[in-house]
Amino acid sequence: MTTRSDANANVGSPDISLFRGGPLYRSLKATKLIRPNQLDLHRQIIFTIAIGWVPLLLIILLFQPQASMSFLRDYRIHSRMLIAVPVLLMGQGLLESRFCIVVEHLRNAQLLVDPDLRENELMVGLRRLRDSALPELVILLLVGAHSYLSFSGQLDASAPWLATPTGAGLRLTPAGWYCVLISASIFQFLLGMSLWKWLLWSTFAFKLSNLRLNLLPAHPDGHGGLGFLGLTPSAFASIAFAASTVIGATWRHQILHHNAHLRGFELPAIALVAIVAALALLPLVFFVPQLSALRRKGILEYSILGQIEMTEFDKKWITHRAGREAQVLTEIESSNVIDFSQIYDRVKQLVPIPVERYTLIPLALSIVVPALPAILAEIPVADVLNDLLKALR
């Protein structure tokens, strides 16, 4: 999903960054978990696992050794802390690198009219939002409220490490309280932070889409010169993968322990796909009005030019062609007409949303792959394979 260079590279000036600002970043920097000009994601991953998963195991070994196998078999907590949390942190490096690519391309391709002034307008607003403490405080409050309101939903008799029966019902174990207050909160906070950073990128894209850009209707990328923005939806794949992993783990647990069936999750699955697609593509949808207007304008302007060129060609090689029929295919005007027709076709084929199908593959995989454990919980794969082997005999 991301490369080592994406995840830990020097990502340039702090002024061009979605992550290097705000209370969380300053706290991580003060504790030396992040070095200057680095995201140091491997340190963050080790730290979050050390405080979110390891203490759970230690608490269970100390207070509930008989429930240790229940904990080790519970895919929900492992998927959250050992898969989803690292993926969210690695996704920061991917989103950061994509954002830096976008800004660098804007400069190199000279897409901004009056680039110094326009880029400064974009970056000042972005830095103000990024460095604000309010969004992170709101995320913390939401996580706390969610933990308070939903902790009773964690009571599950099928997970002895999490809850134990009492005369009045079930109560959380020490490990259960730690899971609700610390482990689950770490995942929820990181998910909220990742969505906040994506909202920052979406805000940047919205402001950029409202600027006058140096776009060309016949640009070879088929998107007026904005085809490079198609790199960005894949950066949302890490967020989608993390959320889908936790959701898929919950569905798997319900199938295995509460007699649920895959068909019961059809509507939630459809909703998940719709939400992921909407959030991932929203920043690109902002450019549809400008690119649609560019296509309409390009068709009109190139049509006028085509009318002029074809009128001259028609006069010379159709109306007054007598005695020169054999020369028409060897003259430069014929090649010019063919070349112009190809350019005009490119203008007509301009796609007003700068995304290609292949860029959607990571998004699709980020939903399908985490769903496999839930699917395999209901489909008896071993029985299917045995039937296939028997059929081959």
N, C-alpha and C positions, 0 to 999 in steps of 0.2 A: 504493500500500500504506500509505503514511503521508502526512500533510500537513506543510507547513512549520511550522505551529503546534504539531503534535505533536512534531516533531523538535527544535525549538530553543526551545521556549517556556520561560518561567520556571515551573518545576514545583513551586514552593512550598517549604515547610520541608524541610531535609535530613532531619528526623525522619520524614517521610513520603516515602520514596524507596527504590527497589530498587537504584539505581545509585550514589548519592552516598555511598559508603563503601567501605572496603577498600583494599589497597595500590595497585591499578591506578588507582583514582580519585584517590588522594592523589598518586601520581606524575604523572598528567596535570595535576592542579591545580598542582603545584609547578613544572612546566615551562610553565605558562601555556597549555597546549592547551585547558584548560577554565577558563572564568571562573566566579566565584561565582554560584550559582543558575542556571547554564546548563549544558546538555549539550554545546553547541558541536560538533555532529556533523559539520558541514562541515569544521571544522579536523581532526577525527580522521580523516575520510575522506581528505583530502588528505595527511595525514601517513602513513597506512598505505600508500597507493599510492606515495608518494615513497620509502618504504623497502622495499616489497614487490614493486613491478613495475618502476619506473624503473631501479633498479640492474641488473636482469636485462638490460634492453635495452642499457644501457651496457657491461656485461661482454661481451655477445655482439658488439657493434660493435667492441670493443677486441681480443678474443681469437679470435672466430669470425665475422668479417663474412660469410663464405660461408654461415653457418647462420641469418642474420637472417630470411630468408623462412620458414624452418622454424619459427622462433619466432613470427613474426607470424601464421602460419596455424594455430598450435596453440591451439585453442579452450579446451583444459583450463586453461591458466594464465590466460588472459584472463577466463574465466568465474569463476575463483576470486578473482582480485585486483580485477577491474574491475566484477564484478557481485555475487558472493556477499558479499565483505567489506563494500562499501558498504551492501548490504541489511541485513546483520547490525547494522551501526552505526545505520542509520536505524530498525531495529526496536527499538533501545533506547529511542528517544524515544516510539514507539508504546506499548510495554509500560509505560513510566513514566507516560504520560498516562492509560492505562487504569487503572493502579493508583491514581493520585490520584483519578480519578473514583469508583472503588469506595469509597475511604475517605471522600471528601466526601459521597457518597450515604448511607453508613452513618450519618453524623452528621446530615445534613439530614432523612432519613426516620425518625430515631430508632429504628433497628432494634435497637440494643443495649440490653439491660436493664442499668441502671447504667452508662451509656455511658463516663463518665470512667475508671472503674476497668477496665472491659473493654478499652477502646481502649488504655489504658496497658499492660495485659498483652500484648496483641497486638503492639504496637510495640516494646516492650522486647526481646522475644525475636527479632523480625525484625531489629532494629538490631544485636543481638549477632552473629547469623549473618552479616549483610551486611558488618560491619566486620572479621570474622575474616580473618586471613591464611591460615589453613589451607586453605580451599577453593581459593583461587587458586594456592597452592603445589602442591596435588594436581593441578590442571589442568596446570600447567607440567611437572610430573614425567611425567604421562601423555602429554603432547605430545612431550616428549623421548624417552620410551621408544618411542612409536610411530614417531618419525623414525628412531631407531636400528634398530628391528626391521624396518622396511619400506623402507629406502632402496634396497635391492637391487631392489625391485619397480618402482622408477623407471627402471631401465635399459630403454630402449626404442629399438631400432634405427630405428624409424620417425620418431624425433624427434632429428635430428642435433644440435640445439642443447642437448639434454638429456644425451645419451650418445653416445660415439664408440667404434667397434670397436678392439680391441687384439688382440694375439696370443692372449691368454687369454680373450677374450670382449669384454664391454663395460665401459666405465668412465664415471663421471659427468664431465661437463665442468665448468669453473669455474662456468658459469651453472647447471648441474645441481645442483652442491653448494649454491649460494646458494638455489636453488628449494627444495631439500629442507630445508635448515637454517633458512631465514628465511621465504621466501614461504609455503610450505605450513604452517609452524608458526604464522604470523600468523593464517591462516584457522582452523586447528584450535583455537588458543587462544581466538579470538573466538567460535567456535562453542561451545566448552566454557563460556565465560563467559556466553553467552546462555542456555544450558541451565541453568547454575547460577542465574541470575536467575529463570528460569521455575520452578525448584525452590523458590526463595524465595517466589514468589507462590503456588505449590501448598501450601507449608507454612502460609502465612498463611490460605489458604482452608480448609485442614484444621482449623486451630485455630478459625477463625470458625464452621465448621460444627458444632463441638462446644459452642458457647455457646448459651444460651437467647436466641432472637431474637424480636422482636415481629412475628410473621408472621400473615397473615390468609388463611384458606382461600379467601375470595371475592375476593381482590385482583384488580383488572382486568388485571394483567399475565399472569395465568394460571399464575404460579409462586409464589404466596404472598407476593409483595413482593420476590422475589429475581431478577426478570426482568432487572434491570440487569447482573447478572453475565454475561449472554449476550454482553456486549460484549467479554469478555476472550479467547475463543478466537481471534479475528481477530489478536490480538497475537502469537500463535504462528506466524502465516502467514509472517512474515519469516524465522524460523528454518527452517521447512519449505522455503521458497523457496530459501534459501541452500544448504541441504544437497542439495535436489533438483537445483539448478543444477550443482553439482559432480558429483553422481552421473550426471546426464544427459550431461554433457560427457565423462565417462569411458566411458559406453556408446556415445556417438557415435564416439569415437576407436576403440573396439574394433570397431565395425561397419565403419568406413572402412578400418582398417589391419590388422585381425586376423581378418577373415572371420566376425565374430560376427553374430547375427541377433536381431531384436527378441523373437522367441519365447523365446530363451534368457534373457531378463530378466523373464519373467512372474512367477516366484516372488519375486525381489527386489523387483519393483514392488508386488506385493501386500503384502509385508512392510513396505515403506516407507509405504504408505497406512495400514496397521494401526498402525504405530508413531506416525505423525503424529496420527492420530485419537485414539489412547490418551493420548498426552501432552497434546494440546490440550484434551481433555474431562475429564481426570482431576480437575482442581480443582473442576469442577462436579459430578462424580459424588459427591464428599464430602457434598453437600447432599441426596442422594437419600433417605437414611434419615429426616432431619428433615422433609422435604417430604412423603414418603409417610405418615409418622405424622400430619402436619398434615391431609392429605387424608382419612385415615380418621376422625380426630377431627371434622373439619368435617362430613363426611357424617352422622355420628351426631348431632351437636349441631343441625345445620340440619334434620335429619329430625325431631327432637323438636319443634323450633319449628314446622316445617311441619305436624306432626300437630296441634298446639294450634290453629294458625291455621285449618287446614282443617276441624277439628271445629266451631269456631265458625261458619265459613262454611256448612258443611253443615246445621247446626241452623237457621240463619236463612233460608237461601235454597233449601234442598232439603226438609228435613223440614217446615218451617213456611212454605212459600212461597205457600200458597193466597191468591189474590187479588193477589199482588205479582210475578207472573212477568215482567211488562214492565219492572219496575224493576231487575232483577238486573244488566243490562248497563250501567246508568248509575250504579250505586252505587260508592262509593269502595272497598268491599271487593273488588269484582271486579278493579280495577286493582291492588290490593295483592296479590291472589293471583297475578296474572300476573307482577308484579315479583318476588315471592318465588320463583316457579318459575324465572325467569331467573337469580336469584342462586344457587339450589340447583344448577342446571345448571352454573354456573361453578365451583362447588365440586367437582362430580363430574369436570369436565374439567381440573382442576388437573394440570399435568405436573410430575412430581417432579424433573426435571433442567432447570435454568434455561437453556435454549438454544433458539433458533429456527432453522428451516432456512436462512433467508437469511444467518445469521451463519456458516454453514459454507461459503458460496460462496468467500470469500477462501482458506480452507484448501484447497478443491478446486483452485482456480486456482494456488495455490502449488506444487502437484504437477504439474498438467497442463502449464502453460506452460513450465517448465524442461525437460520431456520432449520438447518439439517438435523441438529440434535433433537428438536421437537418432532420432526418428520420421522426420524429413525426410532423415536420412542413408541410410535404407533405402528409403523410398518415392520413386521418381523423379518428383518433382512436375512438372518440366518436361515429361516425357513424358506425364503425365496431362493437363496443360493442353493440350498439342499434340493429344492424342486428342480432347479436348472441342471444341477449335476445329475440327478436321476434321469432327467429327460435326455441327457447326452449319452447315457449308457445304452 
